[in-house]
Amino acid sequence: MANITRYDPFDLAFEPLDDIFRGFFRPVRFEGLPQAMQIKLDVKENEKDYTVHAEIPGVKKDDIHVTIEGNQVSVSAEVKKEKEEKEGAKVIRSERYFGKVYRSFSLGHDIDDAAAKAKYADGVLELTLPKKAGSAAKKLAVQ
């Protein structure tokens, strides 16, 4: 006669079910797909000003906009990428990406926006943001 075993559906050690769900909860990664562009920042501070390096490769200088309001700095850029692969006179693949990237951050001191400078070269935007001269602390007399 055959050996009869009792099946418990709540037993997690059941071998065939373990194989069904193996790898089911792993994150899915699509290789070869273009990722959305991001602005990567490096911010340095000294006594007089802040220096910001923002990586924005493949963007024209005219498509970059910097806004300063108090201690809030915003950098935005319009990204236009077109790629076309040809084989002879026949187009094999054509890809286009148009979008806008935006990054905003706050600094510890207000910025003197009249003296701020921006320079863009080799895909890196360099901002020199002088600190606004603050007034001395005022002591109030308690009455």
N, C-alpha and C positions, 0 to 999 in steps of 0.2 A: 504494500500500500504506500501511497505518497505521504510525505510529511505534511501535515496541516499546520499552518502558522496563523496566528491571530494578527490582523492588520489594525494598527492604531493610527487614525488620520492626524492626530495631534502630536505624534512622535516626530520630532524634527530630525532625527537621525536616520530617517528612511532614505536610503541611497538614491533611488531613481529620481526623487523629487529634488534632491540637492543638485543634481546635474541640470535640471530644467532651469533653475534660477541662477546658475553660475554666470557671473558677468552681467546680470540683468540690471543691477543698480550702479554700474560703472558709468562715469560721465562719458558722453558721446563727444568725440573730437573729429571735426571735419578737416582733413588735411588738404592744403592747397587752396582753400578759400581765402580771399583777401579779408583782412581784419579791419575794422573801423579805425580810422586814424585818431590818435590822441596827441595832445600837446603835453610834452614832458618838461618839467620845470626844475631848475636849480636856482635857489635864492640864497644870496650871501649878504651879510650886513656888516658895516663898520660904523664908526662914530658919526660920519656925515651922511651916508646914503646906503641904499640897497642896490645890489646888482642882481639882475634876473637874466638867466639864460633859458630861453624857451626853444625847444626843438620842434620846428615846423617844416620838415623837408618837402620839396616839390611844390611849394606855394610861391606865387609871385608876390613881390613886395607890395604892389598896389592892392592885393586882396587881404592884407593884414590890417586889423583895426585894434588899437589899444585905447582903453578908456580909464581915466583915473578920477575917482571921487573920494576925497578924504584919504582914508587908508585902504580903500578897496580898489584893486586893479583887475581889469578884465581884458583878456586877449581873445580875439576871435579871428578866424580865417576861413576863406572859401577855398575848398579843395576841389580841383578838377583833374581827374586822371583818365587818360584814354590810352588803351593798349589794343593794338591790332596785329595779328599774326597772319602773314600771307605765305602762301606756297605757290609760287608762280604768279599767275594773274587771279588765282582763286583765293578768296578770303576764307581762312580756316576758322578763326575765332576773333571776335571783336568785343572788348569789354570797356565800359565806361562807369566812372564813379564821380558823382557830383554831390557835394555835401558841405556842411558847415561844422567846424569844430570850435569849441568855446571853453575857456578856462577862466575862472575867477578866484581870487584869493585875497585875504586881508593881511595887512602888515601891522606891526606894533606901533608905528607912528604915522601921522598924516604925511602925505607926500606933497612937496612943492611942485605942482603940475606945470608951472611956468618954466621951471629949470630942468624938467625931465627930458631925457634924450632916448631915442630908439635907433638901433642900427640893425640891419638884416643882411647877413652874408652867409653863404654856404649852408642854407637851411636852418640857421640859428639866429633867433631874434635876441638881441642884447639890449636890455633896458637899464638905464642908469636913473634911479629914482632918488633924488636928494630929499632928506628929511626936512620937514617944515620946522622953522625955528619956533619952538614953543615958548610961551610966556612963563615966567617964574611962578612958582606956587605962591598963592596968596593966602596969608593967614588971617582968618576972621576972628575978631574979638567977640567973645561971648558976653552978652549983657544980662 
